[in-house]
Amino acid sequence: MERSIVVAPRRNSFRCEARPKPLQRWDQRVREGRAVAAGAGAAERDVGGEVEARRHFYSAGISACEKGWQWQPALALLSEIQEATLEPDAIFSYNAGISACGKAEQWQRALALLSEMRSEKLEPNPNVISYNAGISACEQGEQWQRALVLLSEMRDAKLEPDVISCNAGISACRKGEQWQRALALLSEMWDAKLKPDVIFSYSSGISACEKGEQWQRALALLSEMREAKLEPSTISYNAGISACEKGEQWQRALVLLSEMWKAKLEPDVISSATARASARARRASSGSGRWRC
């Protein structure tokens, strides 16, 4: 699949993201949907599959906007559906709209759509995917409190959070430097018989501990991963090494670096730089110049 590199500003930093191009350009899909809707005539005269065709093209257009990271056209299409008194493929269209807003870091609009789904009493009501998209939007917008509120609302609605829900919540807590809440969510995953994964569950939890300068808990999570038959990744080790470095635990940082080599994981810039700082601390404390890193 063809890929393009987009450099998107975020606060005081830049990130490079590889965004997959939709199979068909989003704007072309939108034009097709509008053309079909305009040529179909009044809904009263639609027979058989005509209304269904119009609904399908609108939904496809919204989905294409979501894949193309185009939140404004997605919301415009949702508005057009309502103005045309044409019932959308409610859950699918709204979920795609929420996801589009989340990807563009428009968390307020994502939550507004989720609220609209509930107020309109759509059938069926918002589902797990709807809430996951909303929680992910809050995570992108660094709104950990709202992410946790949505997790609570899911349970109130008799919906069980899944791995995606919890991972987004953990990551939101990590960004908000709420390590206690991140670890609580990780524990809840096990209680709910949901198996945490390496990257999004444990690595985010370890990183949350690193941000909170909780090196003991970071190491405990690494140990817990091994007990769960999960192999720590480079990201996991990086967070653990950084946590030890912040806690001035240079011996433990170097042990983790050694474990990376044994696991055939190549230390990257982050782990190497942190390990070098730990090695310098070791030399300083021992008064020896023999260590090199």
For each residue, the residues with C-beta under 8 A, 3 or more apart:
1: 20 21
2: 20 21
3: 18 19 20 21
4: 18 19 21
5: 16 17 18
6: 16 17 18 19
7: 14 15 16
8: 14 15 17
9: 13 14
10: 13 14 15 105
11:
12:
13: 9 10
14: 7 8 9 10
15: 7 8 10
16: 5 6 7
17: 5 6 8
18: 3 4 5 6
19: 3 4 6 69
20: 1 2 3 67
21: 1 2 3 4 25 68
22: 25 26 29 64 67 68
23:
24: 28 29 64
25: 21 22 28 29 64 68
26: 22 29 30 61 64 65 67 68 70 73
27: 30 31 68 70 73
28: 24 25 31 32
29: 22 24 25 26 32 33 60 61 64
30: 26 27 33 34 61 64 65 73 77
31: 27 28 34 35
32: 28 29 35 36 57 60 61
33: 29 30 36 37 57 58 60 61 77
34: 30 31 37 38 61 80
35: 31 32 38 39
36: 32 33 39 40 53 54 57
37: 33 34 40 54 57 58 80 84 86
38: 34 35
39: 35 36
40: 36 37 46 50 51 53 54
41: 45 46 50
42: 45 46
43: 46 51 54 84 85 86
44:
45: 41 42
46: 40 41 42 43 50 51 54
47: 50
48: 52
49: 52 53
50: 40 41 46 47 53 54
51: 40 43 46 54 55 86
52: 48 49 55 56
53: 36 40 49 50 56 57
54: 36 37 40 43 46 50 51 57 58 86
55: 51 52 58 59 81 86 87 88 89
56: 52 53 59 60 89
57: 32 33 36 37 53 54 60 61
58: 33 37 54 55 61 62 77 80 81 86 88 89 93
59: 55 56 62 63 88 89 92 93 96
60: 29 32 33 56 57 63 64
61: 26 29 30 32 33 34 57 58 64 65 73 77
62: 58 59 65 66 74 77 78 93 96 97 100
63: 59 60 66 67 92 96
64: 22 24 25 26 29 30 60 61 67 68
65: 26 30 61 62 68 70 71 73 74 77 96 100
66: 62 63 69 70 74 96 97 99 100 103
67: 20 22 26 63 64
68: 21 22 25 26 27 64 65
69: 19 66 100 103 104
70: 26 27 65 66 73 74 100
71: 65 74 75 97 100 101 103 104 106 109
72: 75 76
73: 26 27 30 61 65 70 76 77
74: 62 65 66 70 71 77 78 96 97 100 101
75: 71 72 78 79 97 100 101 109 113
76: 72 73 79 80
77: 30 33 58 61 62 65 73 74 80 81 93
78: 62 74 75 81 82 88 93 94 97 113
79: 75 76 82 83
80: 34 37 58 76 77 83 84
81: 55 58 77 78 84 86 87 88 93
82: 78 79 85 88
83: 79 80
84: 37 43 80 81
85: 43 82
86: 37 43 51 54 55 58 81
87: 55 81 90
88: 55 58 59 78 81 82 92 93 94
89: 55 56 58 59 92 93
90: 87 93 94 117 122 123 124
91: 94 95 122 124 126 127 129 130
92: 59 63 88 89 95 96
93: 58 59 62 77 78 81 88 89 90 96 97
94: 78 88 90 91 97 98 113 114 116 117 122 126 130
95: 91 92 98 99 127 129 130 133
96: 59 62 63 65 66 74 92 93 99 100
97: 62 66 71 74 75 78 93 94 100 101 113
98: 94 95 101 102 110 113 114 130 133 134 137
99: 66 95 96 102 103 110 133 136 137
100: 62 65 66 69 70 71 74 75 96 97 103 104
101: 71 74 75 97 98 104 106 107 109 110 113 137
102: 98 99 105 106 107 110 133 134 136 137 140
103: 66 69 71 99 100 140
104: 69 71 100 101
105: 10 102 137 140 141
106: 71 101 102 109 110 137 141
107: 101 102 110 111 137 138 140 141 143 146
108: 111 112 141
109: 71 75 101 106 112 113
110: 98 99 101 102 106 107 113 114 133 134 137 138
111: 107 108 114 115 134 137 138 146
112: 108 109 115 116
113: 75 78 94 97 98 101 109 110 116 117
114: 94 98 110 111 117 118 126 130 131 133 134 150
115: 111 112 118 119
116: 94 112 113 119 120
117: 90 94 113 114 120 122 125 126 130
118: 114 115 121 125 126
119: 115 116
120: 116 117
121: 118 125
122: 90 91 94 117 125 126
123: 90
124: 90 91 127
125: 117 118 121 122 157
126: 91 94 114 117 118 122 130 131 157
127: 91 95 124 130 131 159
128: 131 132 154 159 160 161 162 165
129: 91 95 132 133
130: 91 94 95 98 114 117 126 127 133 134
131: 114 126 127 128 134 135 150 151 153 154 159 161 165
132: 128 129 135 136 162 164 165 168
133: 95 98 99 102 110 114 129 130 136 137
134: 98 102 110 111 114 130 131 137 138 150
135: 131 132 138 139 147 150 151 165 168 169 172
136: 99 102 132 133 139 140 164 168
137: 98 99 101 102 105 106 107 110 111 133 134 140 141
138: 107 110 111 134 135 141 143 144 146 147 150 168 172
139: 135 136 142 143 144 147 168 169 171 172 175
140: 102 103 105 107 136 137
141: 105 106 107 108 137 138
142: 139 172 175 176
143: 107 138 139 146 147 172
144: 138 139 147 148 169 172 173 175 176 178 181
145: 148 149 176
146: 107 111 138 143 149 150
147: 135 138 139 143 144 150 151 168 169 172 173
148: 144 145 151 152 169 172 173 181
149: 145 146 152 153
150: 114 131 134 135 138 146 147 153 154
151: 131 135 147 148 154 155 161 165 166 169 185
152: 148 149 155 156
153: 131 149 150 156 157
154: 128 131 150 151 157 159 160 161 165
155: 151 152 158 159 160 161
156: 152 153
157: 125 126 153 154
158: 155
159: 127 128 131 154 155
160: 128 154 155 192
161: 128 131 151 154 155 165 166 169 192 194
162: 128 132 165 166 194
163: 166 167 189 194 195 196 197 200 201
164: 132 136 167 168
165: 128 131 132 135 151 154 161 162 168 169
166: 151 161 162 163 169 170 185 186 188 189 194 196 201
167: 163 164 170 171 196 197 200 201 204
168: 132 135 136 138 139 147 164 165 171 172
169: 135 139 144 147 148 151 161 165 166 172 173 185
170: 166 167 173 174 182 185 186 200 201 204 205 208
171: 139 167 168 174 175 200 204
172: 135 138 139 142 143 144 147 148 168 169 175 176
173: 144 147 148 169 170 176 178 179 181 182 185 208
174: 170 171 177 178 179 182 204 205 207 208 211
175: 139 142 144 171 172
176: 142 144 145 172 173
177: 174 208 211 212
178: 144 173 174 181 182 208
179: 173 174 182 183 208 209 211 212 214 217
180: 183 184 212
181: 144 148 173 178 184 185
182: 170 173 174 178 179 185 186 204 205 208 209
183: 179 180 186 187 205 208 209 217 221
184: 180 181 187 188
185: 151 166 169 170 173 181 182 188 189
186: 166 170 182 183 189 190 196 201 202 205 221
187: 183 184 190 191
188: 166 184 185 191 192
189: 163 166 185 186 192 194 195 196 201
190: 186 187 193 194 196
191: 187 188
192: 160 161 188 189
193: 190
194: 161 162 163 166 189 190
195: 163 189 228
196: 163 166 167 186 189 190 201 202 228 230
197: 163 167 200 201 202 230
198: 201 202 203 225 230 231 232 233 236
199: 202 203 204 233 235
200: 163 167 170 171 197 203 204
201: 163 166 167 170 186 189 196 197 198 204 205
202: 186 196 197 198 199 205 206 221 224 225 230 232 236
203: 198 199 200 206 207 233 235 236 239
204: 167 170 171 174 182 199 200 201 207 208
205: 170 174 182 183 186 201 202 208 209 221
206: 202 203 209 210 218 221 222 236 239 240 243
207: 174 203 204 210 211 235 239
208: 170 173 174 177 178 179 182 183 204 205 211 212
209: 179 182 183 205 206 212 214 215 217 218 221 239 243
210: 206 207 213 214 215 218 239 240 242 243 246
211: 174 177 179 207 208
212: 177 179 180 208 209
213: 210 243 246 247
214: 179 209 210 217 218 243
215: 209 210 218 219 243 244 246 247 249 252
216: 219 220 247
217: 179 183 209 214 220 221
218: 206 209 210 214 215 221 222 239 240 243 244
219: 215 216 222 223 240 243 244 252
220: 216 217 223 224
221: 183 186 202 205 206 209 217 218 224 225 240
222: 206 218 219 225 226 232 236 237 240 256
223: 219 220 226 227
224: 202 220 221 227 228
225: 198 202 221 222 228 230 231 232 236
226: 222 223 229 230 231 232
227: 223 224
228: 195 196 224 225
229: 226
230: 196 197 198 202 225 226
231: 198 225 226 263
232: 198 202 222 225 226 236 237 240 263
233: 198 199 203 236 237 265
234: 237 238 260 265 266 267 268 271
235: 199 203 207 238 239
236: 198 202 203 206 222 225 232 233 239 240
237: 222 232 233 234 240 241 256 257 259 260 265 267 271
238: 234 235 241 242 268 270 271 274
239: 203 206 207 209 210 218 235 236 242 243
240: 206 210 218 219 221 222 232 236 237 243 244 256
241: 237 238 244 245 253 256 257 270 271 274 275 278
242: 210 238 239 245 246 270 274
243: 206 209 210 213 214 215 218 219 239 240 246 247
244: 215 218 219 240 241 247 249 250 252 253 256 278
245: 241 242 248 249 250 253 274 277 278
246: 210 213 215 242 243
247: 213 215 216 243 244
248: 245 281
249: 215 244 245 252 253
250: 244 245 253 254 277 278 279 281 282 285
251: 254 255 282
252: 215 219 244 249 255 256
253: 241 244 245 249 250 256 257 274 275 278
254: 250 251 257 258 275 278 279 282
255: 251 252 258 259
256: 222 237 240 241 244 252 253 259 260
257: 237 241 253 254 260 261 267 271 275 278
258: 254 255 261 262
259: 237 255 256 262 263
260: 234 237 256 257 263 265 266 267 271
261: 257 258 264 265 267
262: 258 259
263: 231 232 259 260
264: 261
265: 233 234 237 260 261
266: 234 260
267: 234 237 257 260 261 271 272 275
268: 234 238 271 272
269: 272 273
270: 238 241 242 273 274
271: 234 237 238 241 257 260 267 268 274 275
272: 267 268 269 275 276 293
273: 269 270 276 277
274: 238 241 242 245 253 270 271 277 278
275: 241 253 254 257 267 271 272 278 279 293
276: 272 273 279 280 293
277: 245 250 273 274 280 281
278: 241 244 245 250 253 254 257 274 275 281 282 293
279: 250 254 275 276 282 283 291 292 293
280: 276 277 283 284 293
281: 248 250 277 278 284 285
282: 250 251 254 278 279 285 286 291
283: 279 280 286 287 288 289 290 291
284: 280 281 287
285: 250 281 282
286: 282 283 291
287: 283 284
288: 283 291
289: 283
290: 283
291: 279 282 283 286 288
292: 279
293: 272 275 276 278 279 280
